[in-house]
């Protein structure tokens, strides 16, 4: 399996901070946020060095990620795919797949999202070939990533009206990624391509997440979101 982490975005919601720091390198306690995700991959027990491939899709401030993680992190080789222009998450995924092992499914994680090891393992081991993460989040604000579900089957992956939002962890089989590659390569979102695939008859399932820990969130407000992030980090460090 290819583990593809999308870390090319400019992080515009982080304000002036993004002018000198890659979003996923935001320091949480004494480490960049992205390192917590790499730890989850390692600790999930699903990733196998030599069998699976870890790919970072980089762009904005790419040199910061390479300087910190290098070609290997704790014995896990890292491949890099460079997205020269901000052409959307689907384009980034295609670059990541190209840098991975051909014909293998992709486990995709947005770099501003943390996923706990047990959930990550559940995604990998789930029998569905194509899987989206779903978090129950009901509010008055617009969420383009809102899902419509029929049981655990995804009816709409983008622009839905149900109580769940997609929260940044995807498993995509080769057929779904190939479907994306058949579409345009200018800026578009991966979830829009997933919706087109659903309409073309591709089956996509959802797996619920209890937590949704991410950088740059604005709900209920930025301060509360960052406070939740630090509570999570302190708990992870046993403090």
C-alpha positions, 0 to 999 in steps of 0.5 A: 500500500502507498501511504500518501500524505498531502503536505503541499498546501500554503496554509492560507488560513494560518495567516502570516505564519504561512509566509515562513512556515509550512502548515504541517510543520507548525510546532506542537510542544517540541515537534512539528505536527506532521511527526505525530501523524508519522508516529501513528502510521508507525504505531498502527501496526499496519505499515510494513517497511519494505512492503508499503511506501510512504510518500510526502507530496510537498510544494509550499516550503518543501525544503522544511519538510525535507530538512527535518524528515530527510530520506528516512524517518525512524527507519522508514524510507520517505519518497517525495513528490513535488507539486510545483503549482497548487492544483488541488488535492486530486492532482496532489494525490496523482503525484503521490501515487506516481511516486509510490508503487504502481498498482497498489491502493493508496491510503491518503492523509491530509497533512493538517489532520492527525489520525489515531493509530487504531483508526488508521489500522481499521481503515487499512483492514476494512474490506472496502476498497474505497473508504472515506473518514466520516465525523459527525459534525452538525453546525450552521456553517457551510461544509463542502465536504459534508457527506450523504450516507446510506448506512455506510455507503457514501451517496454524496462525497461533496456538497451533501446535507447529512450530519457527517463531514469527511475528515481527511483520511481516505483509502482509494483502490487503483480503479478509483485513482485511475478514474481520477487520472482520466479526469482533468489535471487542473485544479480540482478537489479529490472529493469532487472526483470521488463524487463523479466516480460514485455517479459512474457506479464506483462503490465508496464506503465510510468509516466513522471517526470519533475525533477530528484533530486538525490544524487551522480549524475555525470551529467553534473558534480558532482558539478553542480548536488550538486548545483541543490540539494541545490537550491531545498533544499533552495526552500523547506525551503522557503529560 
